[in-house]
């Protein structure tokens, strides 16, 4: 199954109108241009003007979709879809089982789309200070989306301390999985690393075997 046929494919969602589909295609064109240029000449040498020219849009259009160059690398269409998928899971399914299922789907969609791009994005988050800094800033937005889905599922206030701590613990865990994967030369499967992280969240730290 390719990403284009996955439930996580933004352009395949039937409820999206023509205008929204065009916006997604423009964002994808800007991202594709950015990844190609970074591969050719590196992150620091790549300018917004070059990205705009390669994507056949104006620099102002690039900034309209992505406030910073770092956002082009970090932002994708999957965060809202993850929240939607979580809301669609069976009500009697445990929250951790729902998270595991949805993250497996998201990783599958990402890796089927372009594994090289996934590795490039993760590598930039480790190696480029500006990207890493922006990554930390963007975590709060992703956390808010997750808090909303978690609150609906649990009936708790999305602004309650418990929901905020749980959501951000998960988001921070995702970040650490990505960092660990990149720092270890992308050894192993990302899905397996995610499962290990979710096991820690669910059961706590494993005991050392003697």
C-alpha positions in Angstrom: 0.0 0.0 0.0 1.4 3.3 -1.0 1.0 6.5 1.0 -1.3 7.9 -1.7 -3.8 5.2 -0.8 -3.3 5.3 2.9 -5.9 6.8 5.2 -3.1 9.2 6.2 -2.8 10.6 2.7 -4.0 14.3 3.0 -4.9 14.6 -0.7 -7.0 11.5 -0.6 -9.5 12.7 2.0 -12.9 13.0 0.3 -14.1 15.8 2.5 -11.4 18.2 1.3 -12.5 20.8 -1.3 -10.6 21.8 -4.4 -9.1 24.9 -2.7 -7.7 22.9 0.2 -6.3 20.2 -2.2 -4.6 22.9 -4.2 -3.1 24.3 -0.9 -1.8 20.9 0.0 -0.2 20.4 -3.5 1.5 23.8 -3.2 2.9 22.9 0.2 4.1 19.6 -1.2 5.8 21.3 -4.1 7.6 23.7 -1.8 8.7 20.8 0.4 9.9 18.7 -2.6 11.9 21.7 -3.9 13.4 22.2 -0.5 14.5 18.6 -0.1 16.0 18.5 -3.6 18.0 21.6 -3.0 19.2 20.5 0.4 20.3 17.2 -1.1 22.2 19.0 -3.8 23.9 21.8 -1.8 23.1 21.4 1.9 20.7 23.1 4.3 22.6 26.4 5.0 23.3 27.1 1.3 19.6 26.7 0.4 17.7 29.9 0.3 14.0 30.7 0.2 14.5 32.4 -3.1 16.0 29.2 -4.6 13.2 27.2 -3.1 10.6 29.5 -4.6 12.2 29.3 -8.0 12.4 25.5 -8.0 8.8 25.2 -6.8 7.6 27.8 -9.4 6.1 30.0 -6.8 7.0 33.4 -5.4 9.1 33.8 -2.2 6.0 35.5 -0.6 4.0 32.3 -1.3 6.7 30.2 0.4 6.4 32.5 3.5 2.6 32.4 3.4 2.7 28.6 3.8 5.8 28.3 6.0 6.8 31.2 8.3 10.5 30.0 8.3 12.7 27.8 6.3 12.9 25.4 9.2 9.1 25.0 9.1 9.3 23.6 5.6 11.4 20.8 6.9 9.4 20.2 10.1 5.8 20.7 9.1 3.7 18.1 7.4 0.1 17.1 6.9 0.1 14.3 9.4 -0.5 15.9 12.8 -4.1 16.8 12.2 -4.7 13.3 10.6 -3.2 11.7 13.7 -5.7 13.5 15.9 -8.5 12.5 13.5 -7.4 8.9 13.5 -7.3 8.8 17.3 -10.8 10.2 17.5 -12.0 7.4 15.2 -10.6 4.6 17.2 -13.1 2.4 19.2 -14.2 3.9 22.4 -13.4 0.7 24.4 -9.9 0.5 23.1 -7.2 1.5 25.5 -5.6 4.9 24.9 -2.1 3.3 24.5 -3.4 0.7 22.0 -4.9 3.6 20.0 -1.7 5.5 20.1 0.3 2.5 19.0 -2.1 1.7 16.1 -2.2 5.3 14.9 1.6 5.8 15.1 2.2 2.6 13.2 -0.1 4.0 10.4 1.7 7.3 10.4 5.1 5.8 10.3 4.0 3.5 7.5 2.6 6.4 5.5 5.8 8.5 6.0 8.2 5.7 5.1 6.2 4.6 2.0 6.1 8.1 0.8 9.9 8.6 0.8 12.2 7.0 3.3 15.1 9.2 2.2 13.1 12.3 3.0 12.2 10.9 6.4 15.8 10.3 7.2 16.9 13.7 5.9 14.3 15.5 8.0 15.4 13.6 11.1 19.1 14.2 10.4 18.5 17.9 10.0 16.7 18.0 13.4 19.9 16.6 15.0 22.6 18.4 13.0 21.1 21.9 12.3 20.7 24.0 15.5 18.0 26.2 13.8 15.9 23.2 12.8 16.3 21.6 16.3 15.3 24.8 18.0 12.2 25.2 15.8 11.4 21.6 16.4 11.1 22.2 20.1 8.9 25.3 19.5 6.6 23.3 17.3 6.1 20.6 19.9 3.5 22.8 21.8 1.3 23.0 18.7 1.4 19.3 18.2 0.7 18.8 21.9 -2.4 21.0 21.7 -3.8 18.8 18.9 -3.2 15.7 20.9 -4.6 17.2 24.1 -7.9 17.9 22.2 -8.2 14.3 21.0 -7.2 12.9 24.5 -9.7 15.1 26.2 -12.5 14.0 24.0 -11.7 10.4 24.6 -11.3 10.7 28.4 -13.9 13.4 29.1 -11.2 15.4 30.9 -10.4 19.1 30.4 -7.8 19.6 27.6 -6.2 22.3 29.7 -6.0 20.1 32.8 -2.6 19.4 34.2 -3.0 15.6 33.8 -3.9 15.9 30.1 -1.2 18.4 29.4 1.5 16.2 31.1 0.3 13.1 29.4 0.2 14.7 25.9 3.6 16.4 26.2 5.2 13.3 27.6 4.1 11.5 24.4 5.3 14.3 22.1 8.6 14.5 23.9 8.9 10.7 23.5 8.4 11.0 19.8 11.1 13.6 19.6 13.6 11.4 21.5 12.8 8.5 19.3 13.7 10.5 16.2 16.8 11.9 17.8 18.0 8.4 18.9 17.3 7.0 15.5 19.4 9.7 13.7 22.2 9.7 16.3 22.6 5.9 15.8 22.8 6.2 12.0 19.2 5.1 11.4 19.9 1.6 12.7 16.8 -0.5 13.2 13.3 0.1 12.2 11.6 3.3 13.3 8.4 1.4 14.1 10.3 -0.9 16.5 11.9 2.1 18.2 8.4 3.7 18.6 7.1 0.5 20.1 9.9 0.5 22.7 9.1 4.1 23.6 5.4 3.4 24.0 6.3 0.4 26.2 8.2 2.7 28.5 5.2 5.1 28.6 2.9 2.2 29.4 4.9 0.1 31.8 7.8 2.3 33.0 11.5 1.7 32.7 12.5 -2.0 32.3 14.4 -3.6 35.1 18.1 -4.4 34.5 18.6 -8.2 34.2 21.2 -9.6 36.6 
